[in-house]
Amino acid sequence: MDINPANKRGFFERLSSILVREPEDREQLVELLHSACERNLLDADALSITEGALAASEISVRDVMVPRAQMEVVDIDDPLSDIIAQVNRTAHSRFPVIDGNRDNVIGLLLAKDLLRLQTVVKFNLRDWLRPAVFIPESKRLNVLLREFRVSHNHMAVVVDEYAGVSGLITIEDVLEQIVGDIEDEYDFDEADDNIRLDQTGRYRVKAQTSIEDFNTHFGTNFSNDDCNTVGGLILNHLGRVPKRSESIDFGGFHFTVLRADSRRIYTLFVSPLPDANAAA
């Protein structure tokens, strides 16, 4: 969708023309927007974003957050070599730093700060911590997005009513609920192969890769009787949609979810388990 400033006025003029008759409730507003899309007064992307923005005021942080058990954290006592390995493995840009347990988050570590290590004689993780932002599970996404914009923070730690850490959420998680999935520098171009060897030695595999292609590439014999794609294979094995960064050992392989939302998997890291025989 074209969202250049020059086209903003045209978009809002069309939107205002749609709403000549003031809707009585949100349901009626959505009906008007869908009617406008059918009459080509509003394109499908604009409709999707508008519906996402409306829905954001009804979605709480607990519905979108990365659960506590799936958080990628750094312990304050972790050696630098382990931290760098974790950054390379996960490809995340921010990490909550804990002191002893996940309920004791003492700050955030930004991966980009590690680029300045060449000028540091002695590494002390405490010197590199950024302040952590804590928010309740009940906070609405539209409110959180506004706070992210004002504070310029990109990550918040989610706490429950007893002040225990229950998860984390990023600005990307919020935006994806409004505008749909956001691609980043780790995503494939549509024209590229579905299976690509990563510089870390793992394979980056699109979830849409057919099981037949996966079997051909890795010499496996996963069955495609119940599903046709690698993403479907993981969904069938778990019985649910996995979260981003979640890892699964299955059929002789270690799968890590690189990208996913609440509805589907997009990309996986795949590596054979050592001394394991892949089996369907």
Summary of the structure (lengths in Angstrom):
residues: 280
radius of gyration: 21.9
end to end distance: 42.0
largest distance: 67.9
contacts: 765
relative contact order: 0.10
helix: 38%
strand: 22%
